[in-house]
Amino acid sequence: MSNDRYVSPLSERYASREMQYIFSPDKKFRTWRRLWIALAETEKELGLNITDEQIEEMKSHADDINFEVAKEREKVVRHDVMSHVYAYGVQCPKAKGIIHLGATSCYVGDNTDIIIMAEALKLVRTKLVNVIAELAKFAEEQKNQPTLAFTHFQPAQPTTVGKRATLWMQEFEMDLEDLEYVLGSLKLLGSKGTTGTQASFLELFDGDQETIDKIDPMIAEKMGFKACYPVSGQTYSRKVDTRVLNVLAGIAASAHKFSNDIRLLQHLKEIEEPFEKTQIGSSAMAYKRNPMRSERIASLSRYVMIDALNPAITSATQWFERTLDDSANKRLSVPEGFLAIDGILDLCLNVVDGLVVYPKVIEKRLMSELPFMATENIMMDAVKAGGDRQELHERIRELSMEAGRNVKEKGLDNNLLELIAADPAFNLTLEDLQKTMKPEKYVGRASEQVDAYLKNVIRPLLEKNKEILGVKAEIKRIESLESIRTKRKNQRDVAFGCSILFLLIN
């Protein structure tokens, strides 16, 4: 690999080989040739003078693309499609005259874009389903583990670790619904000519409207699609790209939310993302375990969410039947959006598959706040023991404020239970109060909600998609800037030491 020019980190560091191939030149130009074959077959079947021999010749060279011939021709004609028409004709001399017959550049360009986006969406769908499957396993395992919930990132009524995982899962499930809708609605451009009017086919088929109506459905079927868009200019509506990238942006938003929660939980030492045995968190602070995978998810997710603006603005600024200012933009925005989301989902798979839960830390934090959460139950018990509800409410308020001051101003443990036990108005012993300190009493229906969600929504979804389950993600090595600097310093030290040794020997 050359080291003297820019290489996109999306291909070098983040995206899988499978997604990179979908957007490769090889895939693109093979698809062009499949489209030219489909067009020739359709035209032959509808009565044009095209022979089986010509079509077989085209098929025999569908995959062995003569890239160099096309590149040399493009230097002359400055047109990528006509360069590849020429290169294909060099390999297929008998079919040369009927390749691209009646079509415009967008026949291969736009139809290929749709085909590639559809294939890329299918790969995204596979990985998204597997992320949901891994989260389902985690939710099932952790459905009964009480944990402190947070609203405004302030301690709130307890939930369970598994219930929190269902919140992440549900957002990914919503994304899957959006993806399936958009994927199911994708249509081909078909072959509609220079301004979408099919004027060239009127000429080819002597004005036979019925025959011309058959062209697009036949091409769609040959390429594995249900239909073509009923009307178009020269291009398919760029609104299609907007819809596709919005799906990716939605997945990115869900992934970002998930990764943010993991980063916060790792700070609290309650849950951690996977950490490799030899991984270095910091060159100076050897104890550190940084949530680097989750940070990478957040970073790439922000890119995808912003990238979705590109097709939206492009769609909004198209002029009439076509303008070319979409081309350079979509060459970047669409592939990069898919490559980035591919990397994000691989990271999500890796993180969820290796999440580490620390129940003791979770319990310690929960128990430090639970006395505040339990005050309603304590008050009810005190009323049963003969107390006045209104008076007790005021006393609990006062004692809670005192306990809060002890924690915040003096750095002491929460002693609310001790304060209540010492107050004769409650007529309750410390032992009585400690009986109420069972976290499972305060999680409501969290466990049951997990069971119901998995049973009614997720398991049917996974059963429907069982043939694509089992995907694992190996992420490319993550190195912090600090660890890279340390490695380079060590390399320099070794080199210096070798130089000194050489001088001493000689």
N, C-alpha and C positions, 0 to 999 in steps of 0.2 A: 504493500500500500504506500502511495506517495504521501510524504509528510510536509510537502511544500504548498499545499492548498487546503482551503476550508473543507471540512467534512461535517455534515450535519450530525449533531449528537442524537437526533431522532433515530437515525439508522445505526450509528456506531454504538450507542449506549442504551437506548430505551426500547425500541420496537423489536418485535420478534421477526425471525426470518420469514415466517408465513405471511405476515402483513407487508413486509418489505417486497416480497415477490409480487403480491397483488398489484402494487404500484410500480413495478419494474418495467423498463422498456421491452423486455422479452414478452411479458404478459400483454402489454399494450399492443404491440405490433402483431402478435399472434391473433389477438382478438380482431384487429383490423382485417386480417386475412380471412378469418371465419366469417366476418360480415360481408366481405366481397364474394365469398363462396355462396353465402345465403342469398345475396342479391342475384347472382348469376343463376342459381338454381330456380329461384322464384320467377325470374324473367323467362327462363326456358320453359318452365311448367305453364306459364301464361301465354306461350306461343311465339316468343322471339326466337330468332335463328341462332341459337346457342347449342353446341353439341355436347354430348356426354364426354367426349374426348377432351374438350376444353375444360370442363368441370373437374374431371379426374386429374388433369395436369395441375390445376390450381390446388386441389386437395393434396397432391403428392409433395407440394412445397409449402404447405400451410405452416409448418413449424421451423423449417430451416431458413431463417430470415438472413438475407445477405446484407447485413448492416453496412458494410463498407461501401457497397455499390450505392445504397441510398444516401449515405453521407456525402459521397463524391458528387452525386447528382444534385443534392440540395445546395452545394456550393455554387452550382450553375443557375438553378431555377429559383432558389430562395423560397421553396414551398415544401413543407414536410410531407404533406399527403401525396402530392404529385411525384415527389422523389421516391416514395414507397410504391406508388403505382408503377413507376418506371422499373424499380428494382424487382418487383414481382413479375413484371412482364419479361425481364431478362431471363428469369428462371422458367417462365411459362410462355414461350414464343407463340404457341398455337392459341393461347387464351388472351394474349396481350391486348387484342383489339376490343375485348368485351369486359375487361376489368374496370370496375367503377362506372359502368354504363348507366347514364341517367342520374347519377348521384352527385352530390356536392361534398365538400370536405367534411361538413358536419355529419354526414352519414356515418363515416367511420369514427370521427372524433367524438361526437356527442353520444352516439350509441355505446361506444366503448366506455365513456365516462360513466354512463348509467350501469353498464354491466359490472364494471370494476367497483363502483360504490355498493352495488347489491352484494357482491362477493365479500367486500370488506365488512359490510353490515352483518353478514352471516357469521364471520369470524368474531366480530365484536359480540354478537349474540351468544355464541358458544362460551366465550370467556365470562360474559355477564352472568349467564345461567350458573356457571361453576362458582363464581363469587357468591351468588345467592345460596348455592348448595353448601359451601364451606361455612357461611354465616349461620345457616340452619343447624349444622352440626354443633357449632359453638353455642348457639342459643339453647339447644336441647341440653347440652352438658351443664350450662350455667343458669338454667331457668330458676333454680331454687336458691341461688347464692344471693342473700340480701346485700344490698350496697346502698350507700347514701346517694340519693338523687340530687340533682342541682337544677335550680331555676335561677337565671341570672348569674350562674356559677356560684351561687350561695347555697348552703346546705338546705335541702328540702326533704319532704316525706320520702322515706326509703322506697326503692324499687328493687329489682334483681338485675344481675349482670346480663342474664339471658334476655330479659325484657328490653333492656337498652339495646341489645344486638338486633332485636326485631325492628327497632326504629331505623337502624341503618339498612336493614334488609328491605323494609317496605319501600324506601326511596329507590333502591336499585330495582325492585319489582316494578315500580311505576315507570322507571326508565325502560325496562324490558317491554312493557305495554306500548310505550311510545315507539320504540324501535320496531316492534312487530307491525304496528300500524303503518309506519312509513315504508318499511321494507315491502309489505304486502301491497302498497299503493304504487310502487315504482313501475313505470312503463317505459318502453323504448321510444325514441324519437321516430323511428321508422325511416322511410325514405321520402322526404317531402320536397326536395329540391332547394333552389337558391333562396327563395323567400317563403317557403312553406306551401306553395300553391300546386306543386307537382306538375308544373307546366311542361317539363321535359318528358314526363311520362305520357302526357297527352299526345306529344309528337311521336314517341316511340310506339304507342299502342293505337295510333290513328284515331284519337278521341274517344276510345271505348271506355266510358266511365265505369261500367260494371267491373271490367277487368282491373282497372286502376285501383278500385276500392279493395281488391283482394291482396294488393301488394303488401301493405303494412301488416295485416294479420298473419300472412304467411311468413314474413321475415321474423315477426315476434315469436311465433311458434318454433321456428328453426333455432332461435337463439335462447329458447327456454323462458320466454315471457308470455304473459296472458294477453297483453295488448300493447298498442302504441298510444301516445297522447293524441287525442282526436284532432287537435289543431296546434300549429306551431308557426313561428317565423322560420328563419333558417336554422335556429337552434331550439332545443327544448327550453321551456321557461326556466330561468335561473332561480325562480322560486323553489325548484326542486332541490338545488344545492343548499338553499337556506333551511329547508325542512330537515335535510339529512344532518347538517352541521348542528342544528338545534338539538337533535337527539344526542349527539356526542357531547354537547355542552351540558345537557341535563345529567348525563352519566358523570361528567367531570364534577359537577356541583355536588352530587351525592358522594362521590369519592372524596372530595375535599372535606365535606362535613364529617365523614367517617374518620379520615386521617387527622383532622383537628381534635376530635374527641380522644383518639388514641394518644396523641401528643400530650394532651392535658392529663389524661389518666396515667401516662408514663411519668409525668412530673410528680403526680401524687403517689407514685410507686405502687399503684393498684393493678395495673395491666401494662405489659410491655410487648412491643413488637419483637420478632425474632432478633437474636444477637449472636453472630457467629463466634465460635470458640476463640478464634485468633483476631477478631475484629478490634480495631482501635477506635475508641470514641474521641480521644483528644491526645495530641502529642505532649501536652503539659500536664493534663489532669487524667491520670491513668485510670481512675475509678469510674470515669464517665461512660454512660451507655446512652448515646444520643438516638432519638427516634428518626434516623436518617431516611429510612424507607418511607415513613409517613410524611416526612418533609418533602421528599421527592414527589410523592403523590400530590401534595398540595401545590407544589411548584408547577408541575405539568398541567394540573387541572386548571389553574389560573390561565395558562396559555390557551387551552382549548376553549374555555369560556369566552375569552376575548376574541379568539380566532373566528368564532361564529358570527362576529360582526362583518367579516369580509364578504361572505356570500349575500348577506342581507343588503349591504350597501351596493354590491355589484348588481343584484337583482333590481334594486330601486333605480339604478342609473343606466339601465340598458335602453338604447334608442331604437324605437320602432321594431323592425324585423330582425336586426342584429347589429351589434357593434363589437369591436375586437378588444375593448378594454376589460373584458371579462377574462381573457385567455391567460395572461401572465399571472393574474391574481389567483385564479382557480387552480393553476398548476402548482401553486404553493399551498393555498389555504385548505383545499380538500385532502390531498395526501398527508400533509403535516397534521391536520386534525385527526385523521385516522391513525397515523403512526404514534402520535402522542397518546391517544386514548387506549391504544393497544398496550403501550408501556404502562399506563396507569392501571389497567385491569390486571396485568401480570403482577404488578406490585401489590395490588389489593389481594390477589390470590395468595401471594407469598406471605403477606402480613397476617391475614386471617388464619391461614393454615398453621401458623406458628405462634399465635398469641399466647402469652404467658400470663396467668392470673395469680395474684398473691392474696389468698383469702384472709390471712392473718392481718395484713395491712388494711384491707377493706373493712374487716371487723373492728379493728382498733379505731379507725376514723369514724365508722358508723356509731360505735358505742360512745365516743366522745360527744356526739351530737344527739344521741337518742333520748337522753333525759328531756330535752326541749320538746322533741316530737311526742313524748309520752305524757305531757302535762294534761291533755284532755282526759286520758284514761285515769290518771292519778286523781284528778279533780272528781271524776265520777265515783271512784272508790271512796274518796273522802266524804262525799255526800252520803253514800251508803252507810258510812260509819257515823253519821249524825251531823255532818258539817253543813254550813250554809253556802249554797252555790255561788252567790254574788260575792260574799266575803272571801271565799276561797279563790275565786278568779282574780281578785285584786292582789291577794297574798302571793299567788303564783307569779303574777306579773312583776311584783316587787322583787321576789326571790330570783326570778329569771334574770332580771337586770343586774342583780348583785353577782350571780354566777357568771354572767357575761363579762362583767368588769374584772372578776378574778382571772378569767381566761385571757382577756385582751390586754389589760393593763398590768397585771402581775405575772402573767405567764404561767398561771397555775392550771391544774386539771379542772374540768367541769365538776363542781361540787354541789350541783342543784339538788340531787337526791339527799345529800347530807343536810342541806339547809331546810328542805321540806320535812325530813324526819325529825329535826330539832324544833319544828314549829308545832305547838300543841293544837293549833286550829285544825290540823289535818288528822290528828289521831291515828297516824300510820307509822310503823317502825321502818327502819332502813331495810330490814329483811322483806317486809311487805312490799316496799317500793322496788326492790331489786327483782322481785318476781315478775314485775311488769316489763323488765328490760330484756325481752326476747324479740330480736329483730324481725323474725318471721311473722310476728303479730301485726307488724306495721307496713307490710308490703302490699296490702290489699289483694287484688286478684292478678298480680303480676305473673305468677307461675301459670295460672289457668289461661291467661291471655296468650302466653307463649304457646301453650299446648293447642289452643284453638286456632291461632294463626298458622302454625305449622300444619295442623291437620286439614284445615279448610282451604288454605290458600297455597302454601309452599309445597307441600308434598304432592298434591295433584299437578302443580307446575313442573316439579322435578320428574314425576312419573312420565309426564308427556314428553319430557326432553331427556329421558334416561340414556338414549344412544349417544349423547354428546357430553355426558358427565365423566369425571375422572381426569380432567385437565389439571396438570401441575405446572407451575411457573418457576423457571430458574432465571433469576434476575442477574444482569451483568454486575460485576463487582462495583460496589459503592465505596468510594474513598473520599474522606473529607480533605479539604485543602491543607489542614494541619498534618494529616497523616501522609499526604503526598510530599509536603515539605520535609517531613521527618525522613521519609524513604530516600529522597534526593540528597539530604544531608548525610545520611548513612553511606550512600553510594560515593559521595565525594570524599568522606572520611576514609573509606576503604581504598579508594584510588590514591589518595594522598599517602596512606600508609604503605601501599605497594611501591610507590615512587621512592619513598625514603628507604625502604628495604633494598630496592634495586641499587640505589646509590651506595648504601653501606656495603653491599656484597661486592660491588665493583670498585 
